[in-house]
Amino acid sequence: MKLHKQSSMTQRRDEETLSGQNSPYLSKTPKHPRSLPRSINYLFKEQRLLFILVGILIGSTFFILQPILSRLGPPQELHPFHALTANQQRQSFQFHRTSSFGAKTGRVPVGIGRRRLRIVVTGGAGFVGSHLVDKLIDRGDEVIVIDNFFTGRKDNLVHHFRNPRFELIRHDVVEPILLEVDQIYHLACPASPVHYKYNPVKTIKTNVMGTLNMLGLAKRVGAKFLLTSTSEVYGDPLEHPQKETYWGNVNPIGERSCYDEGKRTAETLTMDYHRGAGVEVRIARIFNTYGPRMCLDDGRVVSNFVAQAIRRQPMTVYGDGKQTRSFQYVSDLVH
């Protein structure tokens, strides 16, 4: 038998292995936490604590002196509404809430008693529309006029061009437009037989599509809406005078139907938006109106009489002269 002699290194490794198996496990001695001394050392190193104390002192000084300095400054001028007592402010707010849509409340100074409204008037360069713009501007509101000048004239509004509360937009209401307004007065439509007989398609498109676009705008921005309709919705009435409950005697295919039926459709759309979308609406059926800025060649009876009188011509009366009309002066309509 041969014996192999192990090297001293191998023998030593085996002895350590055996001793490790026979002896119990010795855990390492836990180290003491040194986080607190390190934090303190960090603060004092490079004079960080000094900078922190100086910052706290500066901030405290600012907050202590700021109220004193503000009292030493010049007195601020109070807005007229801010100078009101609490009771007066409450009465002012109640006045604004209870004021009716478009109602006459007298001339009230801007900023006292009512909020300045932002109002759009379609057809504002026309006869009735321009008088409405005058009234709204005098009341202190901001007015945006939309007109394509098919029948309207800039001369009716030229006296407002320098007013910062007036804006004129050349636009056809057949196309949509987006504005932020409080109220919409929709007057845009050719109202003269001469004009709507000349372009019947444009007339009915303005009545239907224009009204639809303005109602859509009122719905989107939460504005109140007023439609100016006409006595022509009664057609050729069999009842004189006509009550609002009278449905009329209409002809949907006549030469004037582009205007008559267009206004009837506009009224239908207006009430549909009121019932279906909750839009606050008003409908005004306007009869024969006359006054300054009326067009003398629009083919209506008063303008014909005035034009013939100016030319010293005999006044033309059609038929037997027994026709009845309801007339009103423009300032009685817009008041």
C-alpha positions in Angstrom: 0.0 0.0 0.0 1.3 3.4 -1.0 0.7 6.5 1.1 0.4 9.9 -0.5 1.7 12.8 1.4 -0.6 15.9 1.3 0.9 19.3 0.9 0.9 21.5 3.9 -1.5 24.0 2.3 -4.1 21.3 1.6 -3.8 20.0 5.1 -4.3 23.5 6.6 -7.5 24.0 4.5 -9.0 20.8 5.6 -8.3 21.6 9.2 -10.1 25.0 8.9 -13.1 23.3 7.3 -13.4 20.8 10.1 -13.0 23.4 12.8 -15.6 25.6 11.1 -18.1 22.7 11.1 -17.5 21.9 14.8 -17.6 25.5 16.1 -20.8 27.6 16.4 -21.6 30.5 14.0 -20.3 33.8 15.3 -22.4 36.9 14.1 -20.8 40.2 13.4 -20.8 42.9 16.0 -23.6 45.4 15.1 -22.4 48.9 14.3 -23.8 51.8 16.2 -25.9 54.2 14.0 -24.0 57.3 13.0 -26.8 59.2 11.0 -27.3 61.9 13.7 -23.7 62.8 14.0 -23.3 62.9 10.2 -26.3 65.3 9.9 -24.9 67.6 12.6 -21.5 67.5 10.9 -23.2 68.4 7.5 -24.9 71.4 9.0 -21.7 72.8 10.6 -19.6 72.0 7.6 -19.0 75.0 5.3 -21.1 77.3 7.6 -24.4 75.9 6.2 -26.2 76.6 9.5 -25.3 80.2 9.3 -26.9 80.6 5.9 -30.1 78.9 7.1 -30.4 81.2 10.1 -29.8 84.3 7.9 -32.6 83.1 5.4 -35.1 82.6 8.3 -34.2 86.1 9.6 -34.7 87.8 6.2 -38.1 86.0 5.6 -39.4 86.9 9.1 -38.4 90.5 8.6 -40.3 90.7 5.3 -43.6 89.3 6.6 -43.4 91.6 9.7 -42.7 94.8 7.7 -45.0 94.1 4.7 -48.4 95.2 6.3 -46.7 98.3 7.8 -45.3 99.3 4.4 -48.6 98.8 2.6 -50.4 101.1 5.1 -47.7 103.8 4.4 -48.4 103.7 0.6 -50.8 106.1 -1.3 -54.5 105.4 -0.7 -56.2 103.4 -3.5 -59.2 104.9 -5.2 -62.3 102.7 -4.6 -64.5 101.6 -7.5 -67.9 103.2 -7.2 -69.5 99.7 -6.7 -67.0 98.8 -4.0 -67.9 101.9 -2.0 -71.5 100.8 -1.7 -72.7 99.3 1.6 -73.5 95.7 1.9 -77.2 96.5 1.9 -76.9 98.6 -1.3 -74.9 95.9 -3.0 -77.6 93.4 -2.1 -80.3 95.7 -3.5 -78.3 96.3 -6.7 -77.9 92.5 -7.2 -81.7 91.9 -6.7 -82.5 94.7 -9.2 -80.3 93.1 -11.9 -81.9 89.7 -11.3 -85.5 90.9 -11.4 -85.1 93.2 -14.5 -86.9 91.7 -17.4 -85.3 90.8 -20.8 -85.0 93.9 -22.9 -87.4 95.8 -20.6 -87.3 99.6 -20.3 -85.9 100.5 -16.9 -84.7 104.0 -17.5 -81.2 105.2 -18.1 -79.0 103.7 -15.4 -75.3 104.8 -15.0 -72.9 102.2 -16.1 -71.6 100.1 -13.2 -74.5 101.0 -10.8 -77.6 98.9 -10.5 -77.0 96.7 -13.5 -74.2 94.8 -15.2 -73.1 95.9 -18.6 -74.3 93.4 -21.2 -72.6 92.2 -24.3 -75.2 92.1 -27.0 -75.1 91.0 -30.7 -77.6 92.5 -33.2 -77.9 90.8 -36.5 -79.0 93.1 -39.3 -77.9 96.0 -37.1 -77.1 98.2 -40.1 -80.7 98.2 -41.2 -83.6 100.5 -40.5 -85.0 99.0 -37.3 -81.7 97.4 -36.3 -79.8 100.7 -36.3 -82.3 102.3 -34.0 -82.1 99.3 -31.7 -78.3 99.7 -31.6 -78.7 103.4 -30.6 -80.9 102.4 -27.7 -78.5 99.7 -26.5 -75.5 102.0 -26.7 -77.3 104.7 -24.8 -78.2 102.2 -22.2 -74.5 101.5 -21.6 -74.2 98.0 -23.1 -71.5 96.7 -25.5 -73.0 96.0 -28.9 -71.7 93.8 -31.8 -73.4 94.4 -35.1 -73.4 91.6 -37.7 -74.5 92.6 -41.1 -73.7 91.6 -44.7 -75.0 94.9 -46.1 -77.4 93.3 -48.5 -80.0 95.8 -47.4 -78.2 97.6 -44.5 -76.1 100.7 -44.8 -73.0 101.8 -42.9 -74.3 105.3 -42.8 -76.9 104.2 -40.2 -74.1 103.4 -37.8 -71.3 105.8 -38.7 -71.9 107.8 -35.5 -70.9 104.8 -33.4 -67.6 104.0 -35.1 -65.5 105.8 -32.5 -67.3 104.3 -29.6 -65.2 101.6 -27.8 -68.4 99.7 -26.8 -69.4 99.3 -30.5 -68.1 96.7 -32.9 -69.2 96.1 -36.5 -68.6 92.7 -38.2 -69.3 92.1 -41.9 -70.7 88.6 -41.9 -73.6 86.6 -43.4 -75.6 84.8 -40.7 -76.1 82.0 -43.1 -72.6 81.0 -42.0 -72.0 80.1 -38.3 -70.1 82.5 -36.1 -68.9 82.1 -32.5 -69.0 85.0 -30.1 -69.3 85.4 -26.3 -72.4 87.4 -25.7 -75.3 87.7 -23.1 -78.1 88.5 -25.5 -78.9 88.0 -29.2 -81.3 90.2 -31.2 -81.9 88.5 -34.5 -83.2 91.0 -37.0 -81.2 89.9 -40.1 -83.5 89.4 -43.1 -84.7 91.3 -46.2 -88.0 92.7 -45.2 -88.9 94.7 -48.3 -91.0 93.1 -51.1 -88.6 94.5 -53.6 -85.6 92.8 -52.0 -87.1 89.4 -51.2 -88.7 89.1 -54.6 -85.4 89.9 -56.2 -83.6 87.1 -54.3 -86.1 84.7 -52.7 -83.6 81.9 -52.1 -81.4 84.3 -50.1 -84.4 85.5 -48.2 -85.5 82.1 -47.0 -82.0 80.9 -46.3 -81.4 83.9 -44.0 -84.7 83.2 -42.3 -84.1 79.5 -41.7 -80.3 78.9 -41.7 -79.5 82.3 -40.1 -82.0 81.7 -37.3 -80.7 78.2 -36.8 -77.1 79.5 -36.5 -78.1 82.2 -34.0 -80.1 79.8 -31.9 -77.1 77.4 -31.9 -74.9 80.3 -30.7 -77.4 81.1 -28.0 -77.5 77.5 -26.8 -73.7 77.2 -26.7 -73.0 80.4 -24.8 -76.2 80.5 -22.7 -77.5 83.8 -24.2 -81.0 85.1 -24.3 -82.5 85.2 -27.8 -85.0 87.6 -29.5 -86.4 86.9 -32.9 -88.0 89.7 -34.8 -90.8 88.1 -36.8 -93.5 89.8 -38.9 -97.3 90.2 -39.3 -96.8 88.4 -42.6 -96.9 85.1 -40.7 -100.7 85.6 -40.7 -100.7 85.5 -44.5 -103.8 87.0 -46.0 -105.8 87.1 -42.8 -109.5 86.6 -42.6 -109.6 88.1 -39.2 -109.1 91.8 -38.5 -107.4 92.8 -36.3 -105.4 89.7 -35.8 -104.9 88.2 -32.3 -101.7 86.3 -31.4 -103.8 83.1 -31.1 -104.9 83.5 -34.8 -103.0 80.9 -37.0 -103.4 82.8 -40.2 -104.5 82.2 -43.8 -101.2 81.2 -45.6 -100.0 80.3 -49.0 -96.7 78.3 -48.8 -96.0 78.5 -52.6 -96.9 82.1 -53.3 -94.5 84.8 -54.5 -94.1 86.2 -51.0 -93.8 82.8 -49.3 -90.0 83.0 -49.1 -90.5 85.7 -46.5 -93.8 84.6 -44.9 -93.0 80.9 -44.6 -89.4 81.7 -43.7 -90.5 83.7 -40.7 -93.0 81.0 -39.7 -90.2 78.4 -39.8 -88.0 80.8 -37.8 -90.6 81.0 -35.1 -90.9 77.2 -35.1 -87.2 76.8 -34.7 -87.2 79.4 -31.9 -89.8 77.6 -29.9 -88.2 74.2 -30.6 -84.9 75.4 -29.1 -86.8 76.8 -26.1 -88.7 73.6 -25.4 -85.9 71.2 -26.4 -82.7 73.0 -25.3 -83.9 75.4 -22.6 -82.9 78.6 -24.5 -84.7 81.6 -23.2 -86.4 83.2 -26.2 -88.7 86.0 -27.2 -90.6 86.5 -30.5 -91.7 90.0 -31.7 -94.2 90.1 -34.6 -93.5 93.5 -36.1 -96.1 95.3 -38.2 -95.6 98.2 -40.7 -92.9 100.5 -39.2 -91.8 103.9 -40.5 -89.4 106.6 -39.4 -85.9 108.0 -40.0 -83.5 105.8 -42.0 -86.3 103.9 -43.7 -85.6 103.1 -47.3 -87.8 105.1 -49.7 -87.7 102.6 -52.5 -88.5 99.4 -50.5 -92.0 99.1 -52.1 -94.0 99.4 -48.9 -97.0 101.8 -48.7 -95.6 104.4 -46.3 -92.3 104.7 -48.1 -94.1 104.9 -51.5 -96.4 107.7 -50.2 -93.4 109.6 -48.8 -91.3 109.2 -52.0 -94.2 110.3 -54.2 -94.9 113.3 -51.9 -91.2 114.4 -52.1 -91.4 114.2 -55.9 -94.7 116.0 -55.9 -96.4 113.1 -57.6 -99.9 111.8 -57.0 -100.1 109.1 -54.3 -100.8 105.7 -55.7 -103.5 103.7 -54.0 -104.0 100.1 -55.2 -107.4 98.5 -55.3 -110.4 100.1 -53.8 -108.5 101.7 -51.0 -110.3 99.7 -48.3 -107.1 97.9 -47.2 -106.2 98.0 -43.5 -102.7 98.2 -42.1 -101.2 98.6 -38.6 -98.6 101.3 -38.5 -96.1 102.2 -35.8 -93.3 104.8 -35.5 -89.9 103.3 -35.1 -89.3 104.9 -31.7 -92.5 103.2 -30.5 -91.2 99.9 -31.6 -87.7 100.4 -30.1 -88.1 101.9 -26.6 
